């Protein structure tokens, strides 16, 4: 579950919904403001603020501990547990999904059962010091000197690279997965961990797509 501080006196709590192949299929959220007696469903707000530059600038990614501290300081008391917060999400916002694209160069190398390419899209800018922080936390370097790395989980290999998308539109985390067996369920934890690494540096995840 992801927590955000809203400029002024608000807290936003969100959780993405993922499909069987680990792409984003929905988003649920709840929002609370100081002086308000209850949490309100905010799935539609979560999608909207990611497309509005002025609103995006007012949203700060934080961990649960900081959100709980701010909630208490604003007179909310103890931050509700995550099951309670989910109950206030209401209807989840649905994302349109499609079959993976088939890009050139997607052949599976010998010795592996399957090759997949995922992209996690992020909104807003990443300060230079946070970029350096991210580079230091990952075991390697991606394309063009941007943060990236490689890893292994059992017989599966992973490589990832953070890159700029479009002309200042945002950032993309490209994750290549080489499956050594028939257990694609291990992909989800890797994608979530890498997404959390980037989010902690200030970028806001938008969606996860699969290319191959």
PEWO-V743959 format. One line per field, one symbol per residue. ss: DSSP state (A for helix, B for strand, O for the rest). burial: + if it has 16 or more other ideal C-beta (glycine too) atoms within 10 Angstrom, else -. Layout:
ss = ???
burial = ???
//
This chain:
ss = OBBBBBOOOBBBBBBBBBOOOOOBBBBBBBBBBOOOOOOBBOAAAAAAAOOOAAAAOOBBBBOAAAAAAAAAAOOOOOOOOAAAAAAOOOOOBBOOOOOOOOOOOOOOOOOOOBBBBBBBBBBOOOOAAAAAAAAAAOOOBOAAAOBBBBBBBOOBBBBBBBBBBOOOOBBBBBBBBBBOOOOOOAAAAAAAAAAAAAAOOOOBBBBBBBOO
burial = -+++++--++++++++-+--++++++++++++------+-+++-+++-++--------+-++----++-++--+-+--++----+--++--++-+----+--------------++++++++++-+---++-+++--+---+---++++------+++-+++-------++++++++++----+--+--+++-++-+++-++++++++++-+
//
